[in-house]
């Protein structure tokens, strides 16, 4: 794939691997959560991970955990705004093998929420911390179904403007081939965890923003009870009230949806003003 097509593909994949929030008056906790490469260290029985999920961060991570065997650590304390999906699954698989509790320090968003958070044998969200989703690699298939179009047509929406037809066709072909590989790996990942990925993909799409009050929010989140219903059992919040009402991060950055809404969204195509009403 040439440089032009790689740039376009990277732009498209940002839809499921993007960062958490803009840089306006960026708080210190967010700066740490976006560090590139991530800061990874082992202290006692705990692994600390702060920063982006990326190839560079994986090198740091692999070096930090080299030689660690199951039973040596009990938890992973994480603060991450997300990043690369493949690297996220790499860390998530290690977390599962080690049987760690995943504890969210400030933020676990995007690929962190898709792959690290569900990989824990239990999950802890600290007071005012938040866990949010905005899609995974399966989102392109979900969007194509909702728009009532073939996957290739959905992917064509990510072709940079004024792209010559031959290059546009090559972009879609390369994108489709890439998703065939990484999408299978993602499906295998969730199967290894014994989970359905509904929580990570159900609310994708611009048509849902007004319905769930997404305007000005970065993604969606669930109450603790709804997380449990979606398979994320053994999840607790350490704040003084209900997670979705007490967490400052949840209230500022996330739109709340229920487990029932999430399941229904994946069963029924959502009409889109841009594409018309899909039928099956």
C-alpha positions in Angstrom: 0.0 0.0 0.0 1.5 3.4 -0.9 1.9 6.3 1.5 -1.4 8.0 0.3 -3.5 4.9 1.0 -1.8 4.2 4.3 -2.7 7.8 5.4 -6.3 7.3 4.4 -6.5 4.0 6.1 -5.0 5.4 9.3 -7.6 8.2 9.2 -10.5 5.7 8.9 -9.2 3.5 11.7 -9.2 6.5 14.0 -12.9 6.0 14.1 -12.3 3.1 16.5 -8.9 3.9 17.9 -9.1 7.6 18.6 -8.1 9.5 21.7 -10.3 10.7 24.5 -10.7 14.5 24.4 -9.4 17.7 22.8 -6.3 19.5 24.2 -8.2 22.6 25.4 -6.9 23.3 29.0 -5.8 19.6 29.1 -5.8 18.4 32.7 -2.7 16.6 34.1 -4.6 13.2 34.3 -5.4 13.4 30.6 -1.8 14.3 29.7 -0.7 11.1 31.5 -3.3 9.0 29.9 -2.2 10.1 26.4 1.6 9.7 27.0 3.5 8.3 24.0 5.0 5.9 24.7 3.1 4.8 27.8 4.7 4.7 31.2 4.7 1.1 32.4 6.1 -0.1 35.7 5.7 -3.0 38.1 5.6 -2.1 41.8 4.9 -4.9 44.3 1.9 -6.9 43.1 0.7 -4.2 40.8 1.3 -3.2 37.1 0.9 0.5 36.4 0.1 1.5 32.8 -0.4 5.2 31.9 -0.6 6.4 28.3 -1.4 5.5 24.8 -1.8 2.1 23.3 0.7 1.9 20.4 3.6 0.0 19.0 6.0 2.1 20.9 4.0 1.6 24.1 4.0 -2.1 23.5 7.8 -2.2 23.4 7.8 -0.5 26.8 5.1 -2.8 28.1 6.8 -6.0 26.9 10.1 -5.0 28.5 8.4 -4.2 31.8 6.5 -7.5 32.1 9.2 -9.8 30.7 9.6 -12.9 32.9 6.4 -12.2 34.9 4.4 -15.4 35.5 0.8 -15.9 36.5 0.4 -15.4 40.2 3.1 -12.8 40.6 0.8 -9.8 40.1 -2.8 -9.3 41.2 -3.9 -6.1 39.5 -3.3 -3.6 36.7 -3.9 0.1 37.4 -4.6 1.8 34.1 -5.2 5.3 32.8 -5.4 5.4 29.0 -7.3 7.4 26.4 -7.0 4.5 24.0 -5.0 4.0 20.8 -4.2 1.2 18.5 -6.7 -1.7 18.4 -4.1 -4.4 17.7 -1.8 -3.2 20.5 -4.8 -3.0 22.8 -5.6 -6.6 22.3 -2.0 -7.6 22.8 -2.1 -6.0 26.3 -5.6 -7.3 27.0 -4.6 -10.9 26.2 -1.7 -10.6 28.6 -4.0 -9.2 31.3 -6.3 -12.2 30.9 -3.5 -14.7 31.0 -2.2 -13.2 34.3 -5.7 -13.2 35.8 -5.4 -9.5 36.9 -8.0 -7.2 38.3 -8.2 -4.1 36.1 -8.4 -0.9 38.1 -9.1 2.4 36.3 -7.3 5.3 37.8 -8.7 8.2 35.8 -9.8 7.2 32.4 -10.2 4.0 30.3 -11.5 5.0 26.9 -11.6 3.7 23.3 -9.3 0.7 22.9 -8.6 0.6 26.6 -12.3 0.1 27.3 -12.6 -2.2 24.3 -9.8 -4.6 25.3 -8.1 -3.9 28.6 -11.1 -3.3 30.8 -13.0 -6.4 29.8 -9.9 -8.6 30.0 -9.7 -8.3 33.8 -11.0 -11.1 36.1 -12.7 -8.2 37.9 -12.9 -4.5 37.3 -12.6 -1.5 39.6 -13.4 2.1 38.7 -12.0 4.7 41.1 -14.0 7.7 42.3 -14.6 10.2 39.5 -12.8 7.9 37.0 -14.7 6.8 33.8 -14.8 4.0 31.3 -16.2 5.0 27.9 -16.7 3.4 24.4 -17.1 4.8 20.9 -16.7 1.7 18.7 -14.4 -1.1 17.8 -13.3 -2.7 14.5 -16.7 -4.4 14.0 -18.3 -0.9 13.8 -17.8 -0.7 10.1 -20.0 -3.9 9.6 -22.6 -2.5 12.0 -22.7 0.8 10.2 -23.0 -0.8 6.8 -26.0 -2.9 8.0 -27.7 0.2 9.5 -27.2 2.1 6.3 -28.4 -0.8 4.2 -25.3 -0.9 2.0 -22.4 -3.4 1.3 -19.4 -3.1 3.5 -17.3 -1.8 0.6 -19.7 1.1 0.1 -19.5 2.0 3.8 -15.7 1.9 3.7 -15.7 4.2 0.6 -17.0 6.9 2.9 -13.5 7.1 4.4 -11.8 7.7 1.0 -10.2 11.2 1.1 -12.0 13.8 -1.1 -11.0 14.1 -4.8 -9.2 10.7 -4.8 -8.8 9.3 -8.3 -11.1 6.3 -8.9 -8.3 3.8 -9.2 -6.8 4.9 -5.9 -10.2 5.0 -4.2 -10.8 1.4 -5.3 -7.4 0.4 -4.0 -8.1 2.0 -0.7 -11.4 0.2 -0.3 -9.8 -3.1 -1.3 -6.8 -2.7 1.1 -9.2 -1.5 3.9 -11.4 -4.6 3.4 -8.4 -6.9 3.5 -7.1 -5.3 6.6 -10.4 -5.6 8.4 -10.8 -9.2 7.4 -7.6 -10.0 9.3 -7.9 -7.6 12.3 -11.7 -8.2 12.5 -11.2 -11.9 12.9 -8.5 -11.3 15.5 -10.9 -9.0 17.4 -13.7 -11.7 17.2 -11.3 -14.3 18.5 -10.3 -12.0 21.3 -13.8 -11.6 22.6 -14.4 -15.3 22.2 -11.4 -16.0 24.4 -12.9 -13.7 27.0 -16.2 -15.4 26.7 -17.9 -12.1 25.9 -20.2 -10.5 23.3 -18.7 -7.2 22.1 -22.1 -5.4 22.2 -20.9 -2.9 24.9 -18.1 -1.8 22.6 -20.0 -1.2 19.3 -23.8 -0.9 19.8 -24.1 2.9 19.8 -21.9 3.8 16.8 -23.3 6.2 14.2 -24.2 9.8 13.9 -27.9 9.0 13.8 -27.8 8.0 17.5 -26.3 11.2 18.8 -29.5 13.1 19.3 -31.4 10.1 20.6 -29.0 9.5 23.5 -27.7 13.1 24.0 -24.3 12.5 22.6 -23.8 16.2 21.6 -20.7 17.4 23.3 -19.8 13.9 24.6 -17.0 11.7 23.6 -18.8 8.3 23.7 -21.2 6.2 25.7 -21.1 4.5 29.1 -23.2 2.2 31.2 -24.2 2.0 34.9 -22.5 -0.8 36.8 -25.7 -2.8 36.7 -25.8 -2.5 32.9 -22.2 -3.5 32.5 -22.9 -6.6 34.5 -25.9 -7.4 32.2 -23.6 -7.0 29.2 -21.1 -9.6 30.6 -18.7 -7.3 32.5 -19.3 -9.0 35.8 -17.4 -8.3 39.1 -17.3 -4.5 38.3 -17.4 -2.0 41.2 -17.2 1.8 41.6 -15.3 3.3 44.5 -17.1 6.6 44.7 -19.7 7.6 47.2 -22.7 7.3 44.9 -23.9 5.5 41.8 -21.2 5.5 39.2 -23.1 7.1 36.4 -24.4 9.9 38.7 -21.3 10.4 40.9 -18.3 10.1 38.6 -17.3 13.6 37.3 -15.7 12.0 34.3 -18.8 10.1 33.3 -21.1 13.1 33.7 -18.8 15.3 31.6 -17.7 13.0 28.8 -20.2 10.2 28.4 -23.8 9.7 27.3 -25.5 6.9 29.3 -27.3 4.1 27.6 -28.8 1.0 29.1 -28.0 -2.7 28.4 -31.4 -3.1 26.9 -30.9 -0.2 24.5 -27.5 -1.6 23.6 -28.9 -5.0 22.6 -31.8 -3.5 20.7 -29.5 -1.2 18.7 -27.7 -4.3 17.4 -30.9 -6.1 16.5 -32.7 -3.3 14.6 -31.1 -1.2 11.9 -31.2 2.5 12.7 -32.6 4.8 10.0 -30.1 7.3 8.7 -31.1 10.6 7.1 -28.1 10.3 4.8 -28.7 6.8 3.6 -32.5 6.4 4.0 -34.2 3.6 5.9 -32.4 0.2 5.6 -34.5 -2.9 5.2 -33.9 -6.6 5.8 
